[in-house]
Amino acid sequence: MLDRHGAVLLEVPDDGEAGRPEVLRGDLRQVLLDSLPDGTVQWGRKVTGVRPLGGGRHEVTFADGSTVTSSVLVGADGAWSKIRPLLSDADPAYLGTTFVETYLYDVDRRHPATAEAVGQGAMYALAPGKGIVAHREAGNILHTYVELNRSAEWVAGIDFTDAATARAQVAAEFDGWAPHLTALITDGEAAPVARMIHTLPDGHRWDRVPGVTLLGDAAHLMPPSGDGANLAMFDGAELGKAIAAHPDDIEAALTAYEQAMFARTEPFHAEAHEIIDLCLGERAPYGLIDFFNGALVMDDRR
Ligand SMILES: Cc1cc2nc3c(=O)[nH]c(=O)nc-3n(C[C@H](O)[C@H](O)[C@H](O)COP(=O)(O)OP(=O)(O)OC[C@H]3O[C@@H](n4cnc5c(N)ncnc54)[C@H](O)[C@@H]3O)c2cc1C
């Protein structure tokens, strides 16, 4: 953790004991895909609509006009799920925080001061309402989230298709910060991408609807806290186990899965809000420093 001038406020060495290993999203996706029989995933088949047929069956319509009838339908389709409206009226709401994503490549050679500041793991430079969070990835890459508490109108006012101007407008929010930190924005080598953070309500749940359920972000979209992908994969595994445990009674399987999933997810949702407040709230960066100092205690609680 650095201050805005690049001075180190806290350093947590990676002793390999932290218990939170990381994996690149693309690598993880490939591991999962490789575990499936060929043809399980049908690419380019966008769901455009779904309607109940009664008796727990649903008709799913795809963009190419084709349809299938489901005996069990699992909405694993993320924040803007097309399946969720069958179960819940909840819509994701903008949190008021946007992450602008940037990348630097070949960093040890081309951006040595910035690469050194980020180090071998993750770097946080935070202030109330704003921060630069960068992470070293395999292949000598720095992946950055520029985190800003800003209105939807502010985000809409930046033309992200004009990469140079967008970079300059985002960097202007960090006037006076160390140049080797703002280089993560100004020297970005891919067009910056704005990711407006949306969430479903805390404690989002629904009453049982025959033949359909949700998992992952479709069920419990929360602020990024490093747990979303874990929870989505865990949901999938638990749903599979519940179906295997009730092979002749799918409703019993979905009830068991959902009740456990609702209870499991709620504390993570609350903690995700706490973490984003630690990062960008009034006490930043000292809230997160306190959190890291007590992190082992939180991990032990899980
Ligand atoms: C900026 C940011 C940073 C994050 N960082 C982390 C992190 O470091 N660690 C972590 O664990 N989590 C992180 N998360 C959260 C994580 O990305 C999600 O929680 C996770 O991806 C949820 O997985 P999912 O499978 O439920 O949904 P998704 O990953 O959104 O997958 C949904 C899939 O459904 C497909 N789909 C959607 N609509 C349709 C349709 N109509 N028809 C067909 N297919 C459709 C999509 O193409 C996609 O493949 C981050 C989130 C954000 C926004």
Ligand as a Chemical Component Dictionary entry (heavy atoms), coordinates in Angstrom:
data_LIG
# 
_chem_comp.id                   LIG 
_chem_comp.type                 NON-POLYMER 
_chem_comp.pdbx_formal_charge   0 
_chem_comp.three_letter_code    LIG 
# 
loop_
_chem_comp_atom.comp_id 
_chem_comp_atom.atom_id 
_chem_comp_atom.alt_atom_id 
_chem_comp_atom.type_symbol 
_chem_comp_atom.charge 
_chem_comp_atom.model_Cartn_x 
_chem_comp_atom.model_Cartn_y 
_chem_comp_atom.model_Cartn_z 
_chem_comp_atom.pdbx_ordinal 
LIG C1  C1  C 0 -14.149 -4.880  -12.196 1  
LIG C2  C2  C 0 -14.383 -6.233  -11.595 2  
LIG C3  C3  C 0 -13.339 -6.945  -11.009 3  
LIG C4  C4  C 0 -13.545 -8.202  -10.465 4  
LIG N1  N1  N 0 -12.500 -8.866  -9.905  5  
LIG C5  C5  C 0 -12.695 -10.099 -9.360  6  
LIG C6  C6  C 0 -11.623 -10.855 -8.789  7  
LIG O1  O1  O 0 -10.472 -10.409 -8.783  8  
LIG N2  N2  N 0 -11.887 -12.069 -8.265  9  
LIG C7  C7  C 0 -13.147 -12.613 -8.261  10 
LIG O2  O2  O 0 -13.357 -13.728 -7.757  11 
LIG N3  N3  N 0 -14.186 -11.932 -8.787  12 
LIG C8  C8  C 0 -13.990 -10.704 -9.348  13 
LIG N4  N4  N 0 -15.042 -10.025 -9.903  14 
LIG C9  C9  C 0 -16.366 -10.640 -9.870  15 
LIG C10 C10 C 0 -16.459 -11.774 -10.898 16 
LIG O3  O3  O 0 -16.108 -11.289 -12.180 17 
LIG C11 C11 C 0 -17.882 -12.316 -10.948 18 
LIG O4  O4  O 0 -18.417 -12.498 -9.654  19 
LIG C12 C12 C 0 -17.908 -13.649 -11.682 20 
LIG O5  O5  O 0 -17.445 -13.498 -13.011 21 
LIG C13 C13 C 0 -19.337 -14.210 -11.719 22 
LIG O6  O6  O 0 -19.351 -15.380 -12.484 23 
LIG P1  P1  P 0 -20.702 -15.813 -13.207 24 
LIG O7  O7  O 0 -20.348 -17.066 -13.942 25 
LIG O8  O8  O 0 -21.832 -15.828 -12.243 26 
LIG O9  O9  O 0 -21.028 -14.642 -14.241 27 
LIG P2  P2  P 0 -20.180 -14.137 -15.499 28 
LIG O10 O10 O 0 -18.728 -14.308 -15.289 29 
LIG O11 O11 O 0 -20.712 -12.770 -15.804 30 
LIG O12 O12 O 0 -20.585 -15.155 -16.660 31 
LIG C14 C14 C 0 -21.884 -15.112 -17.234 32 
LIG C15 C15 C 0 -21.798 -15.744 -18.596 33 
LIG O13 O13 O 0 -23.097 -15.758 -19.169 34 
LIG C16 C16 C 0 -23.018 -15.318 -20.494 35 
LIG N5  N5  N 0 -24.294 -14.690 -20.847 36 
LIG C17 C17 C 0 -24.828 -13.554 -20.334 37 
LIG N6  N6  N 0 -26.011 -13.276 -20.917 38 
LIG C18 C18 C 0 -26.221 -14.271 -21.810 39 
LIG C19 C19 C 0 -27.263 -14.547 -22.744 40 
LIG N7  N7  N 0 -28.332 -13.738 -22.861 41 
LIG N8  N8  N 0 -27.161 -15.662 -23.522 42 
LIG C20 C20 C 0 -26.087 -16.499 -23.424 43 
LIG N9  N9  N 0 -25.062 -16.287 -22.566 44 
LIG C21 C21 C 0 -25.138 -15.186 -21.770 45 
LIG C22 C22 C 0 -21.878 -14.319 -20.518 46 
LIG O14 O14 O 0 -21.358 -14.201 -21.837 47 
LIG C23 C23 C 0 -20.891 -14.976 -19.564 48 
LIG O15 O15 O 0 -20.059 -15.895 -20.216 49 
LIG C24 C24 C 0 -14.847 -8.766  -10.479 50 
LIG C25 C25 C 0 -15.908 -8.062  -11.061 51 
LIG C26 C26 C 0 -15.673 -6.809  -11.623 52 
LIG C27 C27 C 0 -16.834 -6.061  -12.255 53 
# 
loop_
_chem_comp_bond.comp_id 
_chem_comp_bond.atom_id_1 
_chem_comp_bond.atom_id_2 
_chem_comp_bond.value_order 
_chem_comp_bond.pdbx_ordinal 
LIG C1  C2  SING 1  
LIG C2  C3  SING 2  
LIG C2  C26 DOUB 3  
LIG C3  C4  DOUB 4  
LIG C4  N1  SING 5  
LIG C4  C24 SING 6  
LIG N1  C5  DOUB 7  
LIG C5  C6  SING 8  
LIG C5  C8  SING 9  
LIG C6  O1  DOUB 10 
LIG C6  N2  SING 11 
LIG N2  C7  SING 12 
LIG C7  O2  DOUB 13 
LIG C7  N3  SING 14 
LIG N3  C8  DOUB 15 
LIG C8  N4  SING 16 
LIG N4  C9  SING 17 
LIG N4  C24 SING 18 
LIG C9  C10 SING 19 
LIG C10 O3  SING 20 
LIG C10 C11 SING 21 
LIG C11 O4  SING 22 
LIG C11 C12 SING 23 
LIG C12 O5  SING 24 
LIG C12 C13 SING 25 
LIG C13 O6  SING 26 
LIG O6  P1  SING 27 
LIG P1  O7  DOUB 28 
LIG P1  O8  SING 29 
LIG P1  O9  SING 30 
LIG O9  P2  SING 31 
LIG P2  O10 DOUB 32 
LIG P2  O11 SING 33 
LIG P2  O12 SING 34 
LIG O12 C14 SING 35 
LIG C14 C15 SING 36 
LIG C15 O13 SING 37 
LIG C15 C23 SING 38 
LIG O13 C16 SING 39 
LIG C16 N5  SING 40 
LIG C16 C22 SING 41 
LIG N5  C17 SING 42 
LIG N5  C21 SING 43 
LIG C17 N6  DOUB 44 
LIG N6  C18 SING 45 
LIG C18 C19 SING 46 
LIG C18 C21 DOUB 47 
LIG C19 N7  SING 48 
LIG C19 N8  DOUB 49 
LIG N8  C20 SING 50 
LIG C20 N9  DOUB 51 
LIG N9  C21 SING 52 
LIG C22 O14 SING 53 
LIG C22 C23 SING 54 
LIG C23 O15 SING 55 
LIG C24 C25 DOUB 56 
LIG C25 C26 SING 57 
LIG C26 C27 SING 58 
# 
